[in-house]
Amino acid sequence: MGPKILTVDDSKTIRMIVARAFKPFACEILEAADGVEGLAVVNRDKPDIILLDYTMPVMDGFEMLNKLKADPETRSIPVVMLTAEAGRENVIKIARRGVRDYLIKPFKEELVVERVGRIIDLKAKNEATAKVRRYDDPLHVLVVDDKPAIHDHIRTGLADTPWTVSALPQAGQAVDFCTHQMPDVILVSLSLAEGAGFMLFQMMRAAVKTKSIPIFALSVKTALDEQQRAQQMGFNGLITKPIDLDDLKVKITRALNLDTSYRYFLVQNDVLVLKLPPNFNPTTANDITLNLRPKATEAVDAGLRKLLFDMSPLTSADVTLIKLGLHVASLCQELDIRYTMIGSAAVSAECRNYEETKDWQLLGSYDEALAFLAGKPPGGT
């Protein structure tokens, strides 16, 4: 699966032009007709770039842009503004909010592809046949930071992965490093002397061999000016110090489109099983949600029509679990998949405390669930 491109425009014609322009490329096209709809798609599907119309009903592009930039989860998503107004004031206004580029309507398909291709890596469909990499595959992470403690912290934090960490104190060393060994992802400190971090980013993006390597900016939380500059330049994202290592892993996983579905999904006895890990948390729930529709669709396409949601490793239920369960149920109904759930007595009792789960039938064992999915017991989920 390639990058996700979201078009937010009340004109169906514009959305159609964008979809047609990117048809030859390995990417996923998402659409929304106004800012409210656009924000919902952003929160659900996490696009890699947004083509945002300036003038729309309900919520216009400028208001949506402000909301995107105000949210730490979405502020780093690059935005290309679509506008029919080429006036200087309008261009300055949107530039100050950190848009990466803008297009004046009407525009040709070739132009929108060229502008988007400057920001994200586009591959022709016949080029995007490389093997999908998994989270547990060996990766090479290059850290460019003049603080040895940062090197040690990242090495220690990634020690539970098969990823290799190389650390260098100077940007010039990183350039030489990449001529001999190509990293999969680069973390660059923005506090390097004389703006060396920004210059390194520009050099990497200008070189053919390194232009598609994801590059994240390392920055102290309070250094807002340098963070805004990094966003405008097109860094793939920000990693704030002190570094949240779980967040770092998630961002690297998304940037490299690493497959994590094997952690939760498997097929047994012609049933797609979604099994939650004992350390289930909001980050895990989000990871499962991102994989859920593709795995369920893949199962249906392969002729499977049954899903088992296994919550048995958990000892308690919370709002995060309830939301995921509701999402699973909704998708199964949409795809006409017969489903059921298993969980401990404690989890089952806690789920009944929520009004939204009153129709859930939590069974006690895997065998009971298989029998239910085969249609043997009375009732249904």
N, C-alpha and C positions, 0 to 999 in steps of 0.2 A: 504494500500500500504506500503510495507516494504522499506528498504534502497535501494538506487540506486548505483549499482556497474558498473563502467565504465572500460572496457578493451580497451587499446590503443595498438594495435599490428598489424603489417603488415601481420602476419601469420594468415590466416583464421582458421587453425588447432588449434592454441593456443586459439583464441577467442571461438572456438567451445568447447574446453576442459573446459574453464572457465564457459561458459554458462551451460554445462552439470553438472559441479561440484555443481553449486548453484541451480539447478533445484528443489531439495527437499525443498528449503527454500523460505520464503515469501520475495522476493526481486525483484527488476527490473534490468535486465541486459541491459546495453548500450554498444555500440561498436563503435570503430573508427579504421581506418587503418593507420593513421599517426598522427603526432603532430598537424598539422594544423586542421585536421578533429576533433581531440581530443579536442582542445581548443574551437571549435565551439560547440561541445556537452556539454562541461563544462559550457559555458556561457548560453546555452539554457536550460539544464536540471538540473544543480546543483547537481552533484552526491555526494554521501556520502563518497566514497572512489574510488581511481583510481589505477588500475593495469597497469603500464606503461612500455612498452618495451624500452630497452635502445637503440637498433640499429634499425632504420627505415628510409625509404626514405622520401623525401620532408622536414620533420622536425623530427629530432631524439628525443628520450626520454629525453635526458639531456637538450636540448634546450627548450622543452616543460615544463620541470620541472622548469627551470629558469623563464620562463614566468609566471607560476602558482605562484611561490613564490614572484614574483615582484608585483603581483596584490593583493591589500588588500581584494578583494572579494573572491579570490580563494586560498590564501596562507595557510589557515587553513585546506584545504581538505587533508586528509591523503593519502599518495602515497606509494604504494608497487612497487618497481622496479623489472622488469623481465629482466634478463640478462643471456647471455651464457658465460659471462666472470667472473670468480671467483677470478681474481687477486686482490691483496691487494690494489693497487692504485685505481682501479675502484670502489671498495667497499667504500674506504675512500672518494673518490670524490663525490659519490652520498649521502653518510652519511652527509657530510658537507652542503648539500643543504636541509637537513631536511626530507629525506624520512623516513617513519616509519619502513620499513622492505624491504627485497629483497628476490627474489627467483631465483635459478639457473635453467635454462632450461637444459634438460626436467624435469618437476616436475609432481607429482601425484596429482590427483584431491583432495585427502584427505588433502594434504599438503597446497594447496591454500585455502581451506576452513578453516583449522586450523589457518593459519596466518591472514586471514581476520577476523575471529571470535575473534581474540585478540583485534581487533581495533574497530569493529562495532558490534552491537548486532544482531545476526542472530537467527531467529526463524523458526522452521519447519512450513510448510504450515498449518498443522493441529493444530498448537499452536497459529497461528496468527488470531484467530477468535474473539478477543476482540472488543468491540464496539469502533468505531472511535470517538475520542474526538474532540469537537469543541472548537473554540477560546473562546466562551462565557461560557464554562464549568468552574467550580471552580478548580483552580490549587494551588499548594503550592510551593512557591519560597523561598529557603533558601539562605540568603546572609551571607557570612563569611568575615568580614572586620572589622578592628579595628578603622575605622573612622566613628563616629556617623553621620556625614554629609552625607556620602554615603548611610547609612541606610535610612535616611530621604528622600534623593533625589529619591531613587528607590521606596520607599513606595508612595511618592507623584506622581511619574511618572506612577505607575501601578494602581493608585486609580480609573481610569476609566474602569478597568477590574474587573471581579469577582475573581481575584487571591489574595491569602493571602501571605503576605510577613513576614517571620520570619528572624530576624537579630541577629547575634552573633559576638562577637569580637575575639574569639579564636577558633583555629582549634579543640582543644580537646573537647570543648563544642559541636561542630558540630558532632563529632563522637558519643557522648552520646545522642545528639538530635535524630540522625537517628536510634538509637536502640529503641526509643519509637514512633517516628513519621517519616514516610518516605516522604521526599519532592519529587516533580515531577522534579525539576531542582535545581541545586546548582550553585551559583556565588561565586567564591573564589578569594580573593585578593592575588596577587603574592608578595606583599610587606610585608606580615606578617613576624614577626621576625623569624630569623633562618630557613628560608625556609619552614615554617609551612604549607604554601599553597600547595607547591609541595608534602609534606609528606601526607597531607590530601587527595590529589588526589590519590596517590598511595594506601592509605588505603581503600579508597572507591572502587577503581577498584579491589582490592584484595578480597573484601568481596562479597559473593554471592548475598546478598540482595541489595547491592548498586552498583554493577558493571555496570548496564545498565542505571543508572541515568545520564542524560546529565550534564556535569560539564563545566562551562565557567570560563575562567580566567579574573579577573579584573586587569588592568594594565595601568599605565600612558603611554601615547603615545610614549614618548621618551625612555622607558625602553625596548630597543630592545633585549637585551641579555636574559632577563627573558621571553620575549614573544617567542623567538626562542626556548628556553628550553621547554616552555609549549606546543608548537606545536609538538616538537619531542616526548614529553611524551604522547601526545594523547588527550589533552583537546579538548572538542567539538568545541571550538571556543574562540575568544578573544573579550572582551568588554573593549574598551579603555576609559580612563578617560580624560577629562570630558565625562560622559556617555550620548550618544545619545539614548534617551528613545525609540524613534520609532524603531531604529535599534535593541535595546534590545528586544522589542516585536517581531520583525520579526525573530530574531535568536531563541528565545524561541519557537515560533510557528513552525519553521522548524525543530528544534531539537525534538520536541514532535509530529511532523506530525499532527498538529491540523488542523481540517477542517475549512476553512474560506469561502468556496464556497457559503454558504447560504447568505453571504452579497451581492452577486452580481447576482447569478443565481436562477431562479425559473421557473416553468412550468405553463403556463396559456394558456387555449384553445388549448392544444396540440402543443404549441409553446415554445421552450426553449428561455427564455428572459434573456439577459445579460444587467443589468441596472447599469450604472455607478453612483457612489455616488457624491454628490456635491463637496466634498473635494478631487476629483480625482487628483492624483499626481504620480510621477514615482514609488514610493513604491507600491501604489495601482495597477498600471499597471502591475508591476512584479507579484504581488499576483494573479491577474486575469489571467495572462498568464500561470502561473503554474497550475491553475485549469481548463483552457479552454479546452485543449484536453481531459482530463478525463471526464469532464461534457458533452462535445459534443459527445464523443464516447458512453457514457452511454445513452444519449438521442437517438442516432441512434439505439443502441442495443434494446431500449425499443419501437422502432417503430416511433419515432419522426423524422421528416425530415425538420423542419422549425426552423429558429433562428431569433430573433429580437434583434438587437444591439441598446439599448436605451441610447442615449446621451442627452436626454432632460433635465436632471438636470444641465448640464454644460452651462455656459454663454460664453465660448470662447474655441477655439481650439488651440492646440500647437503640437509640433513634437511628444511628448509622445502619445497623442491621435491618431495622424495619424498613427504612428507605430502600435499601438494596433489594430486600425481599419483594417489596411492592413493584420495583422496577423489573425484577425477574418475572413476576406474575403478569405484568402488563405486556411485556415483550412476548411471552409465551402465548398469551391470548391473541396478540396481533399476528403471530406467525402460525397460529393454529397448532401449537405444540401442547401435548398433554404433559402435565407436570405435577409433582408433589414435593414435599419437603420432609426431612427428618431432622430431629433435634432431641436434646435431652429433655427430661420432664421439667427441669428448672427453666430452660429456654422457652419451652412450649407455654408454661404458666406465665412467664413474663410477657410473651408476645400477646397473650390474651388480654393484657392490660391496655392495649392500644385498640381504639375503635376501628382503625383501618384494617386490622388483621383478623377481624371476627370470623371471616370465611376461610381462614387458613386451616388446613388439616395437617398437623405435624405428626408424622408416624415415628415409631420408636426404633426401627431398624432398617437396614438396607434391604433385607429380604421382604419385609412388609411393603416397602416402597416399590420394589420390582413387581410384586404381586398386584399392587394397586395400579401401577402403570399398565399392566397386562389386562386390566379390567376385571380382575377376580373379586375384589371386595365390593361391597355395596357402597353407594355414594360416590362423590367425585370432588375433585378440587377445582 
